[in-house]
Amino acid sequence: MGSKILLISANRCTTPDPVFPLGLAHVNTALRQAGHDTLWADSLVGIERIEDVLTRYKPDFIGISLRNIDDVLIRKRETFFDP
């Protein structure tokens, strides 16, 4: 059996629309096909506290997916580093 891998979609931005983490889905599929056990935690669908996920799942590795580092709007620039 392969490694236990926790994949986290850290995006919480829903404006203008929520975005499905397609890249993370591809990584998840490739890891499973390679024999790894994966758990996907998506911040947009109300995951439990990350500390609880880590305690329960005990992953060997963690991958974090980011949508953008900012909102890409020129007139109202917002960065997502703080959250």
Residue frames as a rotation matrix with the C-alpha (Angstrom) as fourth column:
MET 1
0.581 0.814 0.000 0.00
0.814 -0.581 0.000 0.00
0.000 0.000 -1.000 0.00
GLY 2
-0.103 -0.602 0.792 1.16
0.562 -0.692 -0.453 3.51
0.821 0.398 0.410 -0.74
SER 3
-0.928 -0.329 -0.176 1.32
0.344 -0.573 -0.744 6.55
0.144 -0.751 0.645 1.46
LYS 4
0.162 0.940 -0.299 -1.56
0.970 -0.207 -0.125 8.31
-0.180 -0.270 -0.946 3.19
ILE 5
-0.831 -0.467 0.302 -1.88
0.540 -0.806 0.241 11.74
0.131 0.363 0.922 1.59
LEU 6
0.086 0.822 -0.563 -4.11
0.735 -0.434 -0.521 14.57
-0.673 -0.369 -0.641 2.74
LEU 7
-0.639 -0.188 0.746 -5.04
0.701 -0.543 0.463 16.97
0.318 0.818 0.479 -0.07
ILE 8
-0.149 0.538 -0.830 -6.34
0.681 -0.553 -0.480 20.36
-0.717 -0.637 -0.284 1.04
SER 9
-0.162 0.198 0.967 -8.16
0.781 -0.573 0.248 22.81
0.603 0.795 -0.062 -1.20
ALA 10
-0.555 -0.206 -0.806 -7.51
0.771 -0.492 -0.405 26.04
-0.313 -0.846 0.432 0.71
ASN 11
-0.877 0.233 0.420 -9.62
0.089 -0.780 0.619 28.29
0.472 0.581 0.664 -1.53
ARG 12
-0.476 0.763 -0.436 -12.53
0.747 0.089 -0.659 29.93
-0.464 -0.640 -0.613 0.30
CYS 13
-0.778 0.147 -0.611 -13.31
-0.330 -0.923 0.198 32.60
-0.535 0.356 0.766 -2.28
THR 14
-0.307 0.753 0.582 -16.82
0.726 0.580 -0.369 32.39
-0.615 0.310 -0.725 -3.74
THR 15
0.605 0.486 -0.630 -16.83
0.047 -0.813 -0.581 35.68
-0.794 0.322 -0.515 -5.65
PRO 16
-0.488 0.842 -0.228 -17.78
-0.871 -0.453 0.191 35.93
0.058 0.291 0.955 -8.42
ASP 17
0.643 0.675 -0.362 -18.45
-0.629 0.735 0.254 32.16
0.437 0.064 0.897 -8.29
PRO 18
0.414 -0.508 0.756 -17.07
-0.503 0.564 0.655 29.18
-0.759 -0.651 -0.023 -6.37
VAL 19
0.252 -0.436 -0.864 -14.49
-0.914 0.186 -0.360 27.27
0.318 0.880 -0.352 -8.38
PHE 20
0.990 0.055 0.128 -14.04
-0.087 0.962 0.260 23.49
-0.109 -0.268 0.957 -8.37
PRO 21
0.263 -0.964 0.022 -10.37
-0.731 -0.184 0.657 22.62
-0.630 -0.190 -0.753 -7.66
LEU 22
0.926 0.203 -0.319 -9.79
-0.377 0.583 -0.720 20.80
0.040 0.787 0.616 -10.95
GLY 23
0.111 -0.968 -0.225 -6.01
-0.663 0.097 -0.743 20.58
0.741 0.231 -0.631 -10.56
LEU 24
-0.462 -0.227 0.857 -6.37
-0.863 0.338 -0.376 18.96
-0.205 -0.913 -0.352 -7.15
ALA 25
0.578 0.741 0.341 -8.86
-0.583 0.668 -0.463 16.49
-0.571 0.069 0.818 -8.61
HIS 26
0.728 -0.393 -0.562 -6.29
-0.416 0.399 -0.817 15.43
0.546 0.828 0.127 -11.22
VAL 27
-0.362 -0.892 0.271 -3.58
-0.754 0.109 -0.647 15.04
0.548 -0.439 -0.712 -8.57
ASN 28
-0.100 0.438 0.894 -5.99
-0.844 0.438 -0.309 13.01
-0.526 -0.785 0.326 -6.42
THR 29
0.870 0.475 -0.131 -6.79
-0.458 0.681 -0.571 10.67
-0.182 0.557 0.810 -9.30
ALA 30
0.370 -0.817 -0.441 -3.12
-0.467 0.247 -0.849 10.16
0.803 0.520 -0.290 -10.18
LEU 31
-0.479 -0.556 0.679 -2.21
-0.856 0.124 -0.502 9.42
0.195 -0.822 -0.535 -6.57
ARG 32
0.240 0.658 0.714 -5.03
-0.718 0.615 -0.326 6.88
-0.654 -0.434 0.620 -6.19
GLN 33
0.906 0.070 -0.417 -4.09
-0.380 0.571 -0.728 5.19
0.187 0.818 0.544 -9.46
ALA 34
-0.008 -0.990 -0.141 -0.52
-0.533 0.124 -0.837 4.93
0.846 0.069 -0.528 -8.12
GLY 35
0.011 0.086 -0.996 -1.83
0.467 0.880 0.081 3.07
0.884 -0.467 -0.030 -5.06
HIS 36
-0.929 -0.357 0.098 -1.90
0.105 -0.509 -0.854 5.84
0.355 -0.783 0.510 -2.48
ASP 37
-0.060 0.888 -0.456 -4.69
0.992 0.106 0.075 6.42
0.115 -0.448 -0.887 0.04
THR 38
-0.837 -0.238 0.493 -5.95
0.266 -0.964 -0.015 10.00
0.479 0.119 0.870 -0.24
LEU 39
0.002 0.825 -0.565 -8.29
0.948 -0.181 -0.262 12.18
-0.318 -0.535 -0.783 1.74
TRP 40
-0.515 -0.082 0.853 -9.58
0.579 -0.767 0.276 15.40
0.632 0.637 0.442 0.23
ALA 41
-0.128 0.433 -0.892 -10.43
0.846 -0.421 -0.326 18.37
-0.517 -0.797 -0.312 2.48
ASP 42
-0.378 0.096 0.921 -12.19
0.719 -0.596 0.357 21.18
0.583 0.797 0.157 0.59
SER 43
-0.885 -0.073 -0.459 -12.51
0.393 -0.648 -0.653 24.51
-0.250 -0.758 0.602 2.43
LEU 44
-0.779 0.622 -0.072 -15.59
-0.565 -0.649 0.510 25.45
0.270 0.438 0.857 0.39
VAL 45
-0.033 0.819 -0.572 -17.68
-0.213 0.554 0.805 22.52
0.976 0.149 0.156 1.61
GLY 46
0.496 0.344 0.797 -17.35
-0.765 -0.262 0.589 22.96
0.411 -0.902 0.133 5.36
ILE 47
0.061 -0.558 -0.828 -14.50
0.145 0.826 -0.545 20.68
0.988 -0.086 0.131 6.37
GLU 48
0.864 0.134 -0.486 -13.88
0.480 0.073 0.874 19.96
0.153 -0.988 -0.001 10.02
ARG 49
0.765 -0.642 -0.040 -11.02
-0.551 -0.687 0.473 21.73
-0.332 -0.340 -0.880 11.80
ILE 50
0.505 -0.631 -0.589 -7.76
-0.517 0.326 -0.792 20.82
0.692 0.704 -0.162 10.10
GLU 51
-0.451 -0.664 0.597 -6.27
-0.877 0.206 -0.434 19.81
0.165 -0.719 -0.675 13.45
ASP 52
0.147 0.606 0.782 -9.03
-0.641 0.661 -0.391 17.21
-0.754 -0.443 0.485 13.83
VAL 53
0.903 0.133 -0.409 -8.47
-0.421 0.466 -0.778 15.92
0.087 0.875 0.476 10.30
LEU 54
0.049 -0.980 -0.192 -4.73
-0.700 0.104 -0.707 15.54
0.713 0.168 -0.681 10.99
THR 55
-0.435 -0.175 0.883 -5.33
-0.861 0.369 -0.351 13.75
-0.264 -0.913 -0.311 14.28
ARG 56
0.440 0.737 0.512 -7.88
-0.500 0.675 -0.542 11.34
-0.746 -0.018 0.666 12.80
TYR 57
0.972 0.040 -0.232 -6.25
-0.229 0.386 -0.894 10.63
0.054 0.922 0.384 9.39
LYS 58
0.460 -0.875 0.151 -2.55
-0.138 0.097 0.986 10.89
-0.877 -0.474 -0.076 10.32
PRO 59
0.998 -0.024 -0.052 -1.24
-0.049 0.091 -0.995 11.55
0.029 0.996 0.090 6.80
ASP 60
0.301 -0.947 0.116 2.29
0.836 0.320 0.446 10.77
-0.459 -0.037 0.888 5.66
PHE 61
-0.823 -0.506 0.258 2.19
0.564 -0.678 0.472 13.76
-0.064 0.534 0.843 3.30
ILE 62
0.178 0.855 -0.487 0.05
0.548 -0.497 -0.673 16.87
-0.817 -0.147 -0.557 2.82
GLY 63
-0.688 -0.283 0.668 -0.62
0.719 -0.389 0.576 18.70
0.097 0.877 0.471 -0.44
ILE 64
-0.114 0.629 -0.769 -2.21
0.430 -0.666 -0.609 22.15
-0.896 -0.400 -0.194 -0.45
SER 65
-0.311 0.129 0.942 -3.96
0.937 -0.125 0.327 23.58
0.160 0.984 -0.082 -3.49
LEU 66
-0.409 0.150 -0.900 -4.30
0.273 -0.921 -0.278 27.35
-0.871 -0.359 0.335 -3.94
ARG 67
0.547 0.645 0.534 -6.64
0.750 -0.095 -0.654 28.98
-0.372 0.758 -0.536 -6.41
ASN 68
0.384 -0.433 0.816 -4.92
0.367 -0.739 -0.565 32.37
0.847 0.516 -0.125 -6.59
ILE 69
-0.475 -0.528 -0.704 -2.87
0.873 -0.184 -0.451 34.49
0.108 -0.829 0.548 -4.24
ASP 70
-0.823 0.302 -0.480 -5.15
-0.116 -0.918 -0.379 37.46
-0.555 -0.256 0.791 -5.02
ASP 71
0.035 0.976 0.214 -8.56
0.268 0.197 -0.943 38.17
-0.963 0.090 -0.255 -6.48
VAL 72
-0.598 -0.451 0.663 -7.11
0.739 0.011 0.674 39.41
-0.311 0.893 0.326 -9.83
LEU 73
0.557 0.769 0.313 -9.38
0.822 -0.564 -0.075 42.47
0.119 0.300 -0.947 -9.75
ILE 74
-0.360 -0.781 0.511 -7.55
0.702 -0.587 -0.403 45.70
0.615 0.213 0.759 -10.58
ARG 75
-0.074 0.404 0.912 -9.98
-0.198 -0.902 0.383 48.11
0.977 -0.152 0.146 -8.90
LYS 76
0.605 0.309 0.734 -10.39
-0.775 0.016 0.631 46.18
0.183 -0.951 0.249 -5.63
ARG 77
-0.059 -0.739 -0.671 -7.26
-0.370 0.641 -0.673 44.20
0.927 0.209 -0.311 -4.94
GLU 78
0.609 0.242 0.755 -7.61
-0.791 0.250 0.558 41.63
-0.054 -0.937 0.344 -2.16
THR 79
-0.362 -0.761 -0.539 -4.96
-0.668 0.615 -0.419 39.09
0.650 0.208 -0.731 -1.21
PHE 80
0.701 0.671 -0.241 -5.67
-0.390 0.644 0.658 35.74
0.597 -0.367 0.713 0.40
PHE 81
-0.275 -0.903 -0.329 -2.47
-0.069 0.360 -0.931 35.36
0.959 -0.234 -0.161 2.43
ASP 82
-0.573 -0.004 0.819 -3.87
-0.768 -0.347 -0.539 36.30
0.286 -0.938 0.196 5.84
PRO 83
0.491 0.798 0.349 -6.70
-0.867 0.486 0.107 33.73
-0.085 -0.355 0.931 6.04
